[in-house]
Amino acid sequence: MDNKEVLKYCPRCSAHAVLADSRKIVCAGCGFQIYLNTAAAVAALLFDGDSRLMAVRRNHEPRSGMLDLPGGFVDFGETAEEALSRELREELGITVCGIEYYRSIPNKYQYGGVLYHTLDIFLKCRFDDGVDNNIRPNDEISEVVYKRPGDISEDEIAFDSMKKLIKSLKIN
């Protein structure tokens, strides 16, 4: 669905709004403008001792049943590292350390009829050995799997940014 179909009315005066371009909505009545900026998201690159990547199977839409990396959206006032630590605690009950930047890839995320443009930030990390890290998935995750990047089929992967990431891991 196109954002024009969903974002039809001005949040200030309720008049009809128009999508001026892919990033901006302008109200035809009061002139209010709202920008649809890129949202930052983070994902963990966690490998086990056999060089297998931790992936999670999504339990909810979008892309329920597909493989994804653990992570999520960056909240206001958070760094990417803080967001990843929070998401891993919330989603899996784990604590990680040694978080470092790997790469970023733009993505599109369709949810609730709105198309969000994201910048997915992939961060390498490892389990914090000094902490109880028994994995306890929350209801967003139906399964935790470990696979070598070369054994992950593109058809299993939820989002285009992760498909690009997995391809790059297969090459390296």
Buried (B, 14 or more C-beta within 10 A) or exposed (E): EEBEEEBEEBEBBEBEBEBEEEEEBBBEEEEBEBEBEEBBBBBBBBBEEEEBBBBBBBBEEEBEEBBBBBBBBBEEEBEBBBBBBBBBEEBBBBBBEEBEEBBBBEBEBEEEEBBBBBBBBBBBBBBBEEEEBEBEBEEBBEEBEBBEBEEBEEEBBBBBBBBBBBEBBEEE
